[in-house]
Amino acid sequence: MNANEIRKDFPTLDQEVNGHPLVYLDNGATSQRPRAVIDEIKRFYEEDNSNVHRSVHTLGERATLLYEGAREKVADFIGAPGPRGLIFTKSATEALNLVAYAWGRHHLAPGDEVLISEMEHHSNIVSWQLACQDTGATIKAIPVDVDEGILEFDKLDGLLSNRTKVVAVTHVSNVLGTINPISEISARAHEVGAVVVCDGAQAAPHIPVNVVELGCDFYVGTGHKMCGPTGIGFVWGREEILEEMNPFHGGGEMILDVWMDRATYNELPYKFEAGTPPIAAAIGLGVAIDYLNDIGMKAVHDHEVELGKYAMQRLGEISGIKIFGPRDADRKGGLVSFSFEEIHAHDVGTILDTLGIAVRAGHHCAKPLMRKLGVPATTRASFYIYNTKDEVDRLHDGLLQVQKTMQGGLGL
Ligand SMILES: Cc1ncc(COP(=O)(O)O)c(C=O)c1O
């Protein structure tokens, strides 16, 4: 794949920021959108705009076909057995809350345990905390080996027991880039009868995903990190589990019939999609998936591994920098988190911005992991299909400039 050609499809990248050509390295927070996605959303509103599933008129049918077509594309993209188990949400956060709410609140009880990991995003921590508060279950976490940047699997046997009802783990860490062995985790969790929830928000945009091979029971993703619009996420769940779950939200679309005192619920996946869904966003996500499929997810991952390796090498040349996560770029997604002992991540991010370089500086919605790493924040450069080695060089040079500026300011 040719990143320099791919960049041309992304209008946002073609601009100067603070007098410098933009280097966008904040893809972990959100990716840019290709023109095809932007155009399709505009086209939909101009030509097909209508509500879905309820109108017999032509526009309604067109909108429904496009919306359901997007569902099929997402299901195929993650290797799901079919679209019935694929539920659209507004984000990965909402998808994780759906599972914690609609599954967790009906299956957890005092004495039960929810096993997460120390490298989870807050959305895969707090949603389970809320479920535990309501049910009397407790949370345990698989520890992170800080030096290696991986989960401590030798602790897994001691943590799993017949009290474990759910294991909820991220596929790729948004801070460390670690790719977790979900199929192994699923197999071990299933031995004790636990349900496996996999947070794929940082995986589906970057590596090939097949939920059948992963063996998980729920898989969560989000459109805005994978070239799609904001306001659209998804959760795939095993149909037999979704069938016996209660709905998440009540309202239109999710019912078969309603009386004053009760209702019967619609079939999958509509039982979990109350109200008017994010129609244009789902259709935009379908186009984003076409775009990624045209490149090929193996090629996407290979490109990011190459950039990740190069970034580790170039950043490793800078004195006083500490890089977190696995050293081996083959074992991680395309991102590098780092810190300087004497310079706060926010200063790094702010000075890089004056040079036109966009990175994320902060706790990355992973405060327990920050505590474990012993830092208040890190700076994260996260790559995607349109990033180049030249941009990694710009980051390297920018970081030297950060050091110079801060050392001057601190009188060091
Ligand atoms: C690992 C992980 N999970 C979940 C989320 C939440 O995704 P969303 O923004 O779609 O709610 C993020 C976003 O940064 C993430 O990195």
The ligand as a Gaussian input file, in Angstrom:
#p B3LYP/6-31G(d) Opt

LIG

0 1
 C       -9.752000       0.820000      23.957000
 C      -10.903000       1.767000      23.850000
 N      -12.124000       1.377000      24.229000
 C      -13.186000       2.185000      24.133000
 C      -13.066000       3.470000      23.666000
 C      -14.280000       4.340000      23.602000
 O      -14.666000       4.528000      22.282000
 P      -15.814000       5.575000      21.863000
 O      -15.103000       6.878000      21.666000
 O      -16.393000       5.047000      20.626000
 O      -16.793000       5.619000      22.970000
 C      -11.816000       3.933000      23.277000
 C      -11.656000       5.332000      22.792000
 O      -10.608000       5.928000      22.915000
 C      -10.707000       3.062000      23.361000
 O       -9.481000       3.461000      22.994000

